Amino acid sequence: MVRFHPDLAAGRFIPPIRFGPLSTALLNRVKPRGTSGVEDLIIDDATIPGTTGQPDVRVRTYRPRSAHGRIPALLWIHGGGMVSGTALIDERTNMDFARTLGMVVVSVDYRLAPAAQAPSQLEDCYAALRWLVTGAHDLEVDAERIAVGGASAGGGLAAGLVLMAHDRGEISVAFQLLVYPMIDDRTVVRAGHARKGVRIWTPASNRYGWTSYLGTVPGSATVSEYAAPARRTDYAGLPPAWIGVGTLDLFYDEDVRYARHLRAAGVDCALDVVEGAFHGFDAVMPGKPVSRIFWRAQATALHSALFPHREMRGSKRF
């Protein structure tokens, strides 16, 4: 019998959801509205240059009005299975990070699959990271304290971006925050990969997301380690990481395995496993105590990495 976390017991009534061409197209017609007129935050939208040969990229920046001087920053990458979502879907989380930690948060609006396929999404994210670093003076950001993070597909892109930045040697990332990241295309074809109790992101949706993103059959030998970071064999020299995932998440096995690989390579990696939690539980049920604790763990990890000598502020979430 599947055991849901007590706070998430209602999750057993969530019906099977299958992402495909039609459902994704309908979902993408819904355009979230961005927040404006916030007293304690400066919120700006910008269009920045893409990498060589790539189109411009849209980003949204959040900065506390009370901040002075150069402060740390988080480049946030939204989820959506590589096929849906915008820079606005995690706005509440981005605003809470900016408020609670007193940092700049930049959310990147990368291109979606299947209209754009790998490595398009990563190039968009790299352009945003490069813009954040090269414009650190004008943005009043400490270029040596920049973290990269994301949830689900965004977590996978964050992990891939960290690998890309490390290998290109142009940018140094201080920390990676990976929230139930989508990092291994081989989960689609791996025998026995289905987990009982899976909600929100199912095996069928995972197949569609990976196939759309890669433009080839998941599990193929030609898949890049940047697109699927779990394919990496050398993790030495990467920045510290925090990985969070629930035991009822389709990505549980691949995420735990990734944490073990990072640790084996000498990378400081915290692994936060939530018993009885399904994929995206904190987004579906943000008010539940377990969801608030999960977010607090993320904020604490960022604070420890970027503000090691300062006490963390309170948050409206608590």
NUKEBA-43889 format. One record per residue (C-alpha): z, y negated, x; residue in three letters. Coordinates in pm, whole numbers, padded with zeros to 5 digits, always signed. Example, Ala and Ser with C-alpha at 12.3 -4.5 7.8 and 13.67 -1.06 7.14 Angstrom:
<kedos>
+00780+00450+01230ALA/+00714+00106+01367SER/
</kedos>
This chain:
<kedos>
+00000+00000+00000MET/-00097-00345+00127VAL/+00203-00572+00181ARG/+00141-00942+00143PHE/+00382-01195+00285HIS/+00632-01285+00010PRO/+00506-01644+00006ASP/+00149-01521-00033LEU/+00196-01252-00298ALA/-00045-01435-00531ALA/-00315-01364-00275GLY/-00355-01013-00414ARG/-00520-01170-00721PHE/-00787-01353-00520ILE/-01117-01185-00617PRO/-01364-01059-00355PRO/-01576-01348-00231ILE/-01912-01286-00069ARG/-02087-01560+00123PHE/-02465-01534+00111GLY/-02765-01767+00093PRO/-02716-01869-00272LEU/-02337-01907-00274SER/-02345-02097+00054THR/-02616-02331-00067ALA/-02412-02406-00378LEU/-02097-02457-00172LEU/-02272-02696+00064ASN/-02375-02917-00226ARG/-02011-03014-00266VAL/-01956-03309-00036LYS/-01590-03392+00031PRO/-01500-03759+00037ARG/-01338-03902+00343GLY/-01007-04082+00325THR/-01009-04460+00366SER/-00759-04741+00362GLY/-00481-04549+00534VAL/-00210-04787+00650GLU/-00085-04591+00951ASP/-00418-04460+01088LEU/-00740-04614+01213ILE/-01022-04392+01085ILE/-01373-04446+01223ASP/-01704-04269+01177ASP/-01958-04269+01458ALA/-02294-04122+01547THR/-02307-04021+01911ILE/-02587-03898+02141PRO/-02646-03525+02150GLY/-02694-03330+02471THR/-03037-03340+02637THR/-03310-03261+02385GLY/-03063-03231+02095GLN/-03017-03463+01795PRO/-02737-03713+01751ASP/-02399-03586+01629VAL/-02162-03735+01371ARG/-01790-03753+01445VAL/-01484-03889+01266ARG/-01196-04030+01471THR/-00830-04068+01370TYR/-00592-04283+01574ARG/-00235-04392+01493PRO/-00216-04769+01449ARG/+00117-04767+01628SER/-00024-04606+01943ALA/-00048-04814+02257HIS/-00232-04738+02577GLY/-00406-04415+02662ARG/-00291-04119+02458ILE/-00391-03750+02439PRO/-00669-03632+02211ALA/-00769-03324+02015LEU/-01133-03237+01950LEU/-01120-03049+01620TRP/-01397-02812+01504ILE/-01404-02716+01136HIS/-01451-02367+00994GLY/-01691-02230+00735GLY/-01834-01911+00882GLY/-02092-02110+01081MET/-02281-02166+00753VAL/-02073-02423+00563SER/-01824-02706+00596GLY/-01819-03061+00728THR/-01603-03271+00957ALA/-01406-03376+00648LEU/-01281-03041+00521ILE/-00977-03040+00751ASP/-00900-03408+00708GLU/-00541-03352+00596ARG/-00470-03140+00904THR/-00638-03392+01134ASN/-00440-03679+00987MET/-00115-03484+01018ASP/-00185-03403+01383PHE/-00257-03771+01456ALA/+00056-03887+01275ARG/+00299-03622+01392THR/+00190-03610+01754LEU/+00079-03970+01802GLY/-00261-03864+01933MET/-00630-03925+01872VAL/-00811-03656+01673VAL/-01190-03631+01673VAL/-01356-03407+01415SER/-01715-03305+01490VAL/-01984-03253+01225ASP/-02192-02984+01393TYR/-02518-02838+01259ARG/-02492-02534+01033LEU/-02664-02198+01036ALA/-02912-02063+00948PRO/-03102-02394+00963ALA/-02966-02432+01317ALA/-02871-02131+01525GLN/-02676-02071+01845ALA/-02640-02255+02076PRO/-02705-02561+01853SER/-02350-02573+01719GLN/-02195-02551+02063LEU/-02428-02818+02201GLU/-02313-03051+01923ASP/-01950-02978+02006CYS/-02014-03024+02377TYR/-02175-03362+02305ALA/-01861-03466+02116ALA/-01636-03349+02398LEU/-01847-03530+02656ARG/-01841-03847+02444TRP/-01465-03824+02417LEU/-01426-03789+02793VAL/-01683-04046+02906THR/-01565-04296+02645GLY/-01196-04235+02713ALA/-01141-04590+02837HIS/-01281-04757+02524ASP/-01116-04499+02297LEU/-00786-04544+02484GLU/-00765-04171+02545VAL/-00611-03995+02844ASP/-00908-03792+02968ALA/-00677-03547+03145GLU/-00494-03459+02823ARG/-00771-03347+02589ILE/-00733-03030+02382ALA/-01000-02841+02190VAL/-00914-02664+01866GLY/-01050-02525+01543GLY/-01001-02277+01263ALA/-01204-01965+01181SER/-01564-02034+01286ALA/-01434-02358+01433GLY/-01185-02158+01638GLY/-01468-01944+01767GLY/-01670-02253+01858LEU/-01361-02401+02026ALA/-01321-02089+02241ALA/-01692-02092+02326GLY/-01679-02462+02407LEU/-01390-02407+02647VAL/-01593-02138+02825LEU/-01897-02365+02840MET/-01698-02661+02972ALA/-01534-02440+03235HIS/-01865-02298+03354ASP/-02054-02629+03359ARG/-01772-02784+03558GLY/-01818-03135+03419GLU/-01517-03155+03189ILE/-01162-03026+03216SER/-00996-02912+02893VAL/-00616-02919+02892ALA/-00546-02679+02605PHE/-00718-02462+02342GLN/-00582-02420+01989LEU/-00748-02121+01820LEU/-00657-02071+01454VAL/-00768-01723+01338TYR/-01086-01767+01545PRO/-01419-01595+01471MET/-01499-01475+01823ILE/-01655-01127+01816ASP/-01985-01043+01644ASP/-01923-00676+01719ARG/-01658-00667+01447THR/-01953-00651+01205VAL/-02068-00316+01344VAL/-01745-00177+01486ARG/-01640+00148+01318ALA/-01325+00114+01111GLY/-01325-00266+01132HIS/-01247-00316+00764ALA/-00882-00400+00697ARG/-00706-00338+00368LYS/-00590-00651+00193GLY/-00860-00873+00343VAL/-00916-01187+00138ARG/-01137-01498+00157ILE/-01355-01381+00451TRP/-01481-01026+00396THR/-01694-00786+00602PRO/-02005-00873+00399ALA/-01950-01245+00453SER/-01886-01183+00821ASN/-02219-01005+00855ARG/-02398-01293+00683TYR/-02222-01557+00894GLY/-02288-01389+01227TRP/-02649-01299+01143THR/-02720-01655+01031SER/-02558-01801+01342TYR/-02708-01567+01600LEU/-03053-01526+01448GLY/-03037-01163+01547THR/-02851-00846+01455VAL/-02476-00872+01531PRO/-02379-00635+01808GLY/-02708-00681+01995SER/-02696-00671+02373ALA/-02852-01019+02401THR/-02569-01209+02228VAL/-02428-01484+02450SER/-02061-01490+02546GLU/-02056-01856+02449TYR/-02160-01762+02094ALA/-01917-01469+02087ALA/-01638-01547+02337PRO/-01487-01197+02303ALA/-01785-01071+02504ARG/-01660-01258+02810ARG/-01536-01039+03094THR/-01386-01304+03325ASP/-01128-01536+03169TYR/-00970-01656+03493ALA/-00918-02028+03527GLY/-00928-02112+03156LEU/-00678-02360+03007PRO/-00364-02243+02824PRO/-00413-02125+02467ALA/-00241-02072+02135TRP/-00384-01814+01895ILE/-00259-01768+01539GLY/-00370-01500+01293VAL/-00239-01294+01001GLY/-00219-00915+00989THR/-00442-00906+00679LEU/-00712-01116+00844ASP/-01047-00953+00919LEU/-01023-01117+01262PHE/-00678-00980+01343TYR/-00791-00711+01588ASP/-01040-00927+01776GLU/-00795-01217+01801ASP/-00509-01003+01934VAL/-00748-00844+02180ARG/-00866-01187+02298TYR/-00508-01299+02358ALA/-00448-00987+02568ARG/-00761-01054+02776HIS/-00651-01412+02841LEU/-00304-01300+02947ARG/-00446-01027+03169ALA/-00650-01296+03347ALA/-00338-01503+03410GLY/-00402-01754+03132VAL/-00090-01872+02949ASP/-00154-01768+02589CYS/+00087-01776+02295ALA/+00004-01535+02012LEU/+00148-01615+01668ASP/+00101-01322+01426VAL/+00192-01378+01061VAL/+00279-01054+00883GLU/+00105-01013+00549GLY/-00113-01321+00583ALA/-00484-01321+00500PHE/-00765-01535+00640HIS/-00730-01902+00557GLY/-00395-01853+00382PHE/-00270-02190+00501ASP/-00572-02369+00357ALA/-00558-02185+00024VAL/-00180-02218-00013MET/-00082-02515+00207PRO/+00245-02582+00029GLY/+00398-02241+00089LYS/+00680-02226+00348PRO/+00489-01976+00563VAL/+00189-02211+00574SER/+00405-02506+00674ARG/+00569-02299+00947ILE/+00225-02188+01071PHE/+00105-02548+01097TRP/+00427-02651+01267ARG/+00368-02383+01530ALA/+00028-02536+01603GLN/+00170-02886+01626ALA/+00449-02764+01854THR/+00199-02589+02082ALA/-00011-02904+02111LEU/+00297-03115+02170HIS/+00428-02887+02445SER/+00089-02890+02620ALA/+00008-03260+02588LEU/+00352-03429+02557PHE/+00579-03208+02771PRO/+00847-03473+02814HIS/+00861-03627+02468ARG/+01036-03524+02149GLU/+00805-03446+01857MET/+00806-03668+01551ARG/+00864-03550+01197GLY/+00582-03478+00954SER/+00518-03532+00585LYS/+00454-03158+00565ARG/+00824-03086+00621PHE/
</kedos>
